[in-house]
């Protein structure tokens, strides 16, 4: 009877071993086990395919052979520190690190490590996924996205160029007429009071200022976003933007307020470009209140997704449903170029952020910018 029980137990153990071996051999991910001395005790077929080693070349050797520097140098020290302190660095988490094939090629992997104990023995098991194909696909997608954005930019720049050529015609004709008017008046009567010339001169100055703004907006939109990254204190930057537009706001009977939450972190960003984006947004908010009185509220705080949000709210008439404010030349202002908000969107996107707006009740608009902290 005892022999029958022993035979049944052995058959059960053999069946379990066959079952587990089948699972190990058909797994798509590499499964590697090591002992407390970091020697490899299990190396499945997927591990052989991924790393290029036969199991016999790896079993019994230190798992460091599958790692590039600096992981190779640090691994034994990490195990020793874990044994001494019990504080894990990789165990129980999924991490993205580098591994090394037999050929010497270093490649990205997704690594998950677990720990098991059998009496006095410790077994560390790692499930490893080769991320090379995914990384290559991500690079291809990023390249395709950049090419698509470049084509869109070229199309937009072409449209802007055509618009500028069209818009320059009438103003230049007007400037020519006003200059000729001044010239005729001076030619007929050189002693004529200069105050008679002030009105046409003012019209010339206004047109030149408008054309200058249009050309500057075009140049801002057309130039490639090459960021000069540095540490940026966002509250201080916004304070400068608000102070810059307070005179214009006061002239329109508009007040501007800035509210900063206590937990706003510093950002890694291009200070000058980010200020240009918020210049456009605050200017747009002030000009949306026509006529005043009204107020613009600028608020900055941290979001639950660990991003920083800047919200700029105005009490203006709001954005009509039919207007796409981020499309070039779309504007509700009489003298607007329709490029300010597209420029702001371009800058925010270059920083890995998002920009959008919400209509307020009963009137007004809130534009928001979310930036990575």
C-alpha positions as CSV (number, residue, x, y, z in Angstrom):
1,X,0.0,0.0,0.0
2,X,2.8,2.4,0.9
3,X,4.5,1.6,-2.4
4,X,1.3,2.5,-4.3
5,X,1.1,5.8,-2.5
6,X,4.8,6.5,-3.2
7,X,4.3,5.7,-6.9
8,X,1.2,7.9,-7.1
9,X,3.1,10.8,-5.5
10,X,6.0,10.3,-7.9
11,X,3.6,10.3,-10.9
12,X,2.0,13.5,-9.5
13,X,5.3,15.2,-9.2
14,X,6.4,14.1,-12.7
15,X,3.1,15.3,-14.1
16,X,3.5,18.7,-12.3
17,X,7.1,19.0,-13.6
18,X,6.0,18.2,-17.2
19,X,3.1,20.7,-16.9
20,X,5.4,23.5,-15.6
21,X,8.0,22.7,-18.2
22,X,5.4,23.0,-20.9
23,X,4.3,26.4,-19.5
24,X,7.9,27.5,-19.4
25,X,8.7,26.3,-22.9
26,X,5.7,28.0,-24.5
27,X,5.9,31.3,-22.7
28,X,6.5,34.2,-25.0
29,X,8.5,36.1,-22.4
30,X,11.8,35.2,-20.9
31,X,11.6,33.5,-17.5
32,X,14.8,33.5,-15.5
33,X,15.4,32.3,-11.9
34,X,18.4,32.9,-9.8
35,X,19.4,31.8,-6.3
36,X,20.6,33.9,-3.4
37,X,24.2,34.0,-4.9
38,X,22.7,35.5,-8.2
39,X,23.5,32.2,-10.1
40,X,21.0,31.3,-12.8
41,X,18.9,28.3,-12.0
42,X,16.3,28.5,-14.7
43,X,16.5,29.8,-18.3
44,X,13.5,29.0,-20.5
45,X,13.3,28.8,-24.3
46,X,12.1,32.4,-24.7
47,X,15.1,33.5,-22.8
48,X,17.3,31.6,-25.2
49,X,15.6,33.3,-28.2
50,X,15.8,36.7,-26.6
51,X,19.4,36.7,-25.3
52,X,21.0,34.3,-27.9
53,X,22.4,31.9,-25.3
54,X,21.7,28.2,-24.9
55,X,20.5,27.4,-21.4
56,X,23.7,25.4,-20.8
57,X,25.8,28.5,-21.3
58,X,24.0,30.4,-18.6
59,X,22.9,28.0,-15.9
60,X,25.1,28.2,-12.9
61,X,26.7,31.5,-13.9
62,X,26.1,34.9,-12.4
63,X,23.1,36.7,-14.0
64,X,25.2,39.8,-14.4
65,X,26.4,38.3,-17.8
66,X,22.9,39.3,-19.2
67,X,23.4,43.0,-18.2
68,X,25.3,45.9,-19.6
69,X,27.1,48.4,-17.5
70,X,26.3,50.0,-15.1
71,X,23.7,47.3,-14.1
72,X,26.4,44.6,-14.3
73,X,28.6,46.3,-11.8
74,X,25.8,47.3,-9.4
75,X,23.8,44.0,-9.3
76,X,25.7,42.1,-6.6
77,X,25.8,45.2,-4.5
78,X,22.0,45.6,-4.9
79,X,21.4,42.0,-3.7
80,X,23.7,42.5,-0.7
81,X,21.9,45.7,0.2
82,X,18.5,44.0,-0.1
83,X,19.6,41.1,2.1
84,X,20.9,43.6,4.7
85,X,18.0,46.1,4.7
86,X,15.0,44.3,3.2
87,X,14.3,47.4,1.0
88,X,13.6,46.3,-2.6
89,X,14.6,48.3,-5.6
90,X,13.2,46.1,-8.4
91,X,11.2,43.4,-6.6
92,X,7.5,43.7,-6.9
93,X,7.6,46.4,-9.6
94,X,7.7,46.5,-13.3
95,X,10.7,48.5,-14.6
96,X,12.1,49.4,-18.0
97,X,15.9,48.8,-18.0
98,X,18.6,47.6,-20.4
99,X,19.8,44.1,-21.1
100,X,22.6,42.6,-23.2
101,X,22.5,39.8,-25.7
102,X,25.2,37.3,-26.4
103,X,26.2,39.3,-29.4
104,X,26.9,42.3,-27.2
105,X,23.8,44.2,-28.4
106,X,22.2,46.3,-25.6
107,X,18.4,46.4,-25.9
108,X,15.4,47.7,-23.8
109,X,13.4,45.2,-21.7
110,X,10.4,45.3,-19.4
111,X,11.5,43.6,-16.1
112,X,9.3,42.1,-13.4
113,X,11.0,40.4,-10.4
114,X,9.4,38.4,-7.6
115,X,10.8,36.6,-4.6
116,X,9.9,33.1,-3.1
117,X,11.3,31.2,-0.2
118,X,11.5,27.4,0.4
119,X,13.0,26.8,3.8
120,X,16.3,28.5,3.9
121,X,16.5,28.9,0.2
122,X,15.6,32.0,-1.7
123,X,14.5,32.1,-5.4
124,X,14.3,35.3,-7.4
125,X,12.2,34.9,-10.6
126,X,12.3,37.5,-13.4
127,X,9.8,37.8,-16.3
128,X,11.5,39.7,-19.1
129,X,9.8,41.2,-22.2
130,X,11.9,42.4,-25.2
131,X,10.9,46.0,-25.9
132,X,13.0,46.4,-29.0
133,X,10.2,46.1,-31.6
134,X,7.9,48.4,-29.5
135,X,10.6,51.0,-29.2
136,X,11.3,50.8,-33.0
137,X,7.6,51.2,-33.7
138,X,7.4,54.2,-31.3
139,X,10.3,55.9,-33.2
140,X,8.6,55.2,-36.5
141,X,5.4,56.7,-35.2
142,X,7.2,59.8,-33.8
143,X,9.0,60.3,-37.2
144,X,5.7,60.0,-39.1
145,X,4.1,62.4,-36.7
146,X,6.9,64.9,-37.1
147,X,6.7,64.6,-40.9
148,X,2.9,65.1,-40.8
149,X,3.3,68.2,-38.6
150,X,6.0,69.6,-40.9
151,X,3.7,69.1,-43.9
152,X,0.9,70.9,-42.1
153,X,3.2,73.7,-41.1
154,X,4.4,74.2,-44.7
155,X,0.8,74.3,-45.8
156,X,-0.1,76.8,-43.1
157,X,3.0,78.9,-43.9
158,X,2.0,78.9,-47.6
159,X,-1.5,80.1,-46.6
160,X,-0.2,82.8,-44.4
161,X,2.2,84.0,-47.1
162,X,-0.7,84.3,-49.5
163,X,-2.7,86.1,-46.8
164,X,0.1,88.6,-46.1
165,X,0.5,89.3,-49.8
166,X,-3.2,90.0,-50.1
167,X,-3.4,92.0,-46.8
168,X,-0.4,94.2,-47.7
169,X,-2.1,95.5,-50.9
170,X,-4.8,97.8,-49.5
171,X,-2.8,99.1,-46.5
172,X,0.2,100.0,-48.8
173,X,-2.2,101.8,-51.2
174,X,-3.6,103.6,-48.2
175,X,-0.2,104.5,-46.9
176,X,0.8,105.8,-50.3
177,X,-2.3,108.0,-50.6
178,X,-1.7,109.5,-47.1
179,X,1.9,110.2,-47.9
180,X,1.0,111.9,-51.2
181,X,-1.6,114.0,-49.4
182,X,1.0,115.2,-46.9
183,X,3.4,115.9,-49.7
184,X,0.8,117.9,-51.7
185,X,-0.1,120.0,-48.7
186,X,3.5,120.8,-47.8
187,X,4.3,121.6,-51.5
188,X,1.4,124.0,-51.9
189,X,2.0,125.8,-48.7
190,X,5.2,125.1,-46.8
191,X,4.1,127.5,-44.0
192,X,0.9,125.6,-43.4
193,X,0.5,124.6,-39.7
194,X,1.7,121.1,-38.9
195,X,-1.5,120.3,-37.1
196,X,-3.2,120.0,-40.5
197,X,-0.9,117.0,-41.2
198,X,-1.4,115.2,-37.9
199,X,-4.5,113.2,-39.0
200,X,-2.9,111.6,-42.1
201,X,0.3,111.1,-40.2
202,X,-1.6,109.2,-37.4
203,X,-3.3,107.0,-40.0
204,X,0.1,106.2,-41.5
205,X,1.5,105.2,-38.0
206,X,-1.6,103.1,-37.3
207,X,-1.3,101.2,-40.5
208,X,2.4,100.6,-40.1
209,X,1.8,99.3,-36.6
210,X,-0.8,96.9,-37.8
211,X,1.4,95.6,-40.6
212,X,4.3,95.3,-38.3
213,X,2.2,93.2,-35.9
214,X,1.0,91.0,-38.8
215,X,4.5,90.3,-40.0
216,X,5.8,89.6,-36.4
217,X,2.9,87.1,-35.9
218,X,3.8,85.4,-39.2
219,X,7.5,85.1,-38.2
220,X,6.5,83.7,-34.8
221,X,4.3,81.1,-36.4
222,X,6.7,80.2,-39.2
223,X,9.8,79.6,-37.2
224,X,10.7,76.1,-35.9
225,X,10.2,75.5,-32.2
226,X,13.7,74.8,-30.8
227,X,13.4,75.0,-27.1
228,X,16.2,76.2,-24.8
229,X,15.2,74.3,-21.7
230,X,15.9,75.5,-18.2
231,X,14.3,75.6,-14.8
232,X,11.3,78.0,-14.9
233,X,9.3,79.4,-11.9
234,X,5.9,79.6,-13.5
235,X,4.3,82.0,-10.9
236,X,7.1,84.6,-11.4
237,X,6.7,84.3,-15.2
238,X,3.0,84.8,-15.0
239,X,3.4,87.8,-12.7
240,X,5.5,89.5,-15.4
241,X,3.0,88.7,-18.1
242,X,0.1,90.1,-16.0
243,X,2.1,93.3,-15.2
244,X,2.9,93.7,-18.9
245,X,-0.8,93.8,-19.9
246,X,-2.2,95.7,-16.9
247,X,-1.9,99.1,-18.7
248,X,-3.9,97.9,-21.7
249,X,-6.4,96.4,-19.4
250,X,-6.8,99.5,-17.3
251,X,-7.3,101.6,-20.5
252,X,-10.3,99.3,-21.2
253,X,-11.6,99.3,-17.6
254,X,-10.5,95.7,-17.2
255,X,-8.9,94.3,-14.0
256,X,-6.4,91.4,-14.0
257,X,-5.9,89.1,-11.0
258,X,-3.3,86.3,-10.5
259,X,-4.0,83.4,-8.1
260,X,-1.2,80.9,-7.4
261,X,-1.7,77.7,-5.5
262,X,0.9,76.7,-2.8
263,X,2.0,73.5,-4.4
264,X,3.1,74.7,-7.9
265,X,6.4,73.1,-8.8
266,X,9.1,74.5,-11.0
267,X,9.1,73.4,-14.7
268,X,11.7,72.5,-17.2
269,X,10.8,74.8,-20.1
270,X,11.9,77.5,-22.5
271,X,11.2,80.7,-20.5
272,X,11.0,83.0,-23.4
273,X,8.8,80.8,-25.6
274,X,6.4,80.0,-22.6
275,X,6.1,83.8,-21.9
276,X,5.2,84.4,-25.5
277,X,2.5,81.8,-25.3
278,X,1.0,83.4,-22.2
279,X,1.4,86.9,-23.7
280,X,-0.9,85.8,-26.5
281,X,-3.4,84.3,-24.1
282,X,-3.6,87.1,-21.7
283,X,-3.7,89.7,-24.5
284,X,-6.5,87.7,-26.1
285,X,-8.5,87.6,-22.8
286,X,-8.2,91.4,-22.3
287,X,-9.2,92.2,-25.9
288,X,-12.1,89.8,-25.7
289,X,-13.8,92.3,-23.2
290,X,-14.9,95.0,-25.6
291,X,-16.1,97.3,-24.3
292,X,-15.3,97.1,-20.6
293,X,-15.7,97.0,-17.7
294,X,-14.7,93.4,-17.0
295,X,-12.1,91.2,-15.4
296,X,-9.5,88.6,-16.3
297,X,-8.5,85.9,-13.8
298,X,-5.2,84.0,-14.2
299,X,-5.0,80.9,-11.9
300,X,-2.2,78.3,-11.7
301,X,-2.3,75.1,-9.7
302,X,-1.3,71.4,-9.7
303,X,-3.6,68.8,-11.2
304,X,-4.2,65.3,-10.0
305,X,-2.3,63.9,-13.0
306,X,0.8,65.7,-11.8
307,X,0.5,68.4,-14.5
308,X,0.4,72.1,-13.9
309,X,-2.6,73.9,-15.2
310,X,-2.8,77.6,-16.0
311,X,-6.3,78.9,-16.5
312,X,-7.0,82.3,-18.0
313,X,-10.7,83.4,-17.7
314,X,-12.4,86.5,-19.1
315,X,-15.8,88.0,-18.9
316,X,-16.0,88.8,-22.6
317,X,-18.7,87.9,-25.1
318,X,-17.4,84.3,-25.5
319,X,-16.4,82.2,-28.5
320,X,-19.1,81.5,-31.1
321,X,-19.8,77.9,-31.7
322,X,-18.8,78.3,-35.4
323,X,-15.3,79.5,-34.6
324,X,-12.3,77.2,-34.4
325,X,-10.0,79.5,-32.4
326,X,-6.8,77.5,-33.0
327,X,-7.1,77.5,-36.8
328,X,-5.0,80.1,-38.5
329,X,-6.9,83.3,-39.5
330,X,-9.9,82.4,-37.3
331,X,-10.6,85.5,-35.2
332,X,-13.5,87.4,-33.7
333,X,-11.5,90.7,-33.4
334,X,-11.7,93.4,-36.1
335,X,-8.0,93.9,-36.3
336,X,-6.8,90.5,-35.2
337,X,-4.4,88.5,-37.4
338,X,-5.8,85.1,-36.4
339,X,-2.3,83.8,-35.5
340,X,-2.0,84.5,-31.8
341,X,-3.8,81.4,-30.5
342,X,-2.2,79.1,-33.1
343,X,1.2,80.3,-32.0
344,X,0.3,79.7,-28.4
345,X,-0.9,76.2,-29.2
346,X,2.4,75.5,-31.2
347,X,4.5,76.5,-28.2
348,X,2.5,74.5,-25.7
349,X,2.7,71.4,-27.9
350,X,6.4,71.8,-28.2
351,X,6.6,71.6,-24.4
352,X,4.6,68.4,-24.4
353,X,1.5,70.2,-23.0
354,X,-2.1,70.7,-24.0
355,X,-4.2,73.8,-24.6
356,X,-7.9,74.1,-24.8
357,X,-10.8,76.3,-23.8
358,X,-14.3,76.2,-22.2
359,X,-17.2,78.5,-22.6
360,X,-18.4,80.1,-19.4
361,X,-22.0,80.9,-18.3
362,X,-23.5,83.3,-18.9
363,X,-20.7,84.8,-20.9
364,X,-16.9,84.6,-21.1
365,X,-14.3,82.0,-21.9
366,X,-11.6,80.1,-20.0
367,X,-8.5,79.1,-21.8
368,X,-6.3,76.5,-20.1
369,X,-2.8,75.2,-20.6
370,X,-1.6,71.9,-19.0
371,X,2.1,71.4,-18.8
372,X,4.2,68.5,-17.5
373,X,5.6,69.2,-14.0
